[in-house]
Amino acid sequence: MEPDTVAPVEVAADAEVMASVEEGDTDQFIIADVTQDDAYLTVPLEEAATLPAWR
């Protein structure tokens, strides 16, 4: 059985990441590094992973 762990990644010390939900015709989950231009990802909220699924 494999352990339930996530491989470590390098993260910039000055990175600031935020997430939000934009409501509209299709609700969107948005995650962005606000310290970088154009560093964001959007997905339909219904397709976004739950927190337990991310672990």
Secondary structure, DSSP 8 states (H G I E B T S, - for coil): ------------TT--EEEEEE-SSS-EEEEEETTSTT-EEEEEGGGS--HHHH-
